[in-house]
Amino acid sequence: MMQLSIKGFADIVNIIKDIAEELCNGRLLFALEGGYNLDAVAYGGKATFDALLGNPAIDDPLGEPRYGGKAPSIDQLLNRIKEIHQLG
């Protein structure tokens, strides 16, 4: 789980947009993968378009991630992946 706010999605889009301007004449391609939370997908999609259009006012009705911005530990998952793939 990414634990990223809607504003965070817009911030990432702005970074990608700046990099695209610098490296490839601003050309971008975005693909929408399915979603796990329809509200988050809808607001994230809108924030993406707002950022691309240069709209500084990003609507973030979902607020901060439920873990208060701190992601849960993934150590157990990483250990399992190392075990499955026989990585030291």
VOGU-3710 file (C-alpha; in Angstrom, 3 decimals, decimal comma):
1> mmqlsikgfa> 0,000/0,000/0,000  1,560/3,285/-1,103  0,028/5,465/1,619  0,160/8,498/-0,642  -2,200/11,442/-0,388  -3,985/12,865/-3,413  -1,748/15,932/-3,104  1,197/13,510/-3,142  0,022/12,097/-6,485  -0,156/15,628/-7,906
11> divniikdia> 3,340/16,353/-6,602  4,694/13,241/-8,347  2,962/14,239/-11,593  4,556/17,691/-11,389  7,991/16,104/-10,933  7,416/13,767/-13,893  6,132/16,698/-15,960  9,288/18,719/-15,203  11,529/15,778/-16,102  9,601/15,231/-19,343
21> eelcngrllf> 10,065/18,895/-20,274  13,792/18,549/-19,706  14,336/15,191/-21,395  11,700/14,646/-24,082  10,059/17,920/-25,083  7,310/17,418/-22,503  5,941/14,228/-24,010  4,166/12,046/-21,479  2,102/8,904/-21,447  0,002/7,900/-18,485
31> aleggynlda> -1,884/4,619/-18,133  -4,571/4,020/-15,550  -4,210/0,711/-13,792  -7,198/-0,643/-11,924  -7,875/0,585/-8,457  -8,467/-0,775/-5,037  -10,319/2,230/-3,704  -12,576/3,868/-6,263  -12,569/7,230/-4,466  -8,773/7,289/-4,406
41> vayggkatfd> -8,611/6,362/-8,110  -11,128/9,074/-9,031  -9,505/11,836/-6,980  -6,020/10,691/-8,013  -7,008/10,799/-11,684  -8,469/14,268/-11,279  -5,340/15,450/-9,445  -3,210/14,065/-12,280  -5,138/16,065/-14,871  -5,137/19,169/-12,668
51> allgnpaidd> -1,356/18,944/-12,304  -0,856/18,414/-16,029  -3,035/21,453/-16,748  -1,080/23,567/-14,269  -3,928/23,945/-11,786  -2,288/24,686/-8,422  -5,475/23,990/-6,426  -5,512/20,234/-5,794  -8,678/18,881/-4,194  -7,686/16,324/-1,541
61> plgepryggk> -10,908/15,302/0,238  -9,417/12,023/1,462  -6,800/13,720/3,622  -3,641/12,138/4,952  -3,041/8,390/4,685  -4,595/6,432/7,514  -1,195/5,568/8,956  -0,506/9,276/9,436  1,979/9,368/6,590  4,143/6,609/8,074
71> apsidqllnr> 4,073/3,411/6,059  3,823/0,094/7,887  6,931/-2,076/8,008  7,488/-4,340/5,013  10,345/-6,319/6,598  8,272/-9,510/6,795  7,357/-9,226/3,106  10,966/-8,593/2,081  12,173/-11,581/4,094  9,572/-13,807/2,423
81> ikeihqlg> 10,612/-12,599/-1,060  14,271/-13,295/-0,226  13,314/-16,770/0,958  11,272/-17,568/-2,152  13,978/-16,355/-4,511  16,817/-17,751/-2,411  18,454/-14,378/-1,939  21,059/-14,243/0,856
//
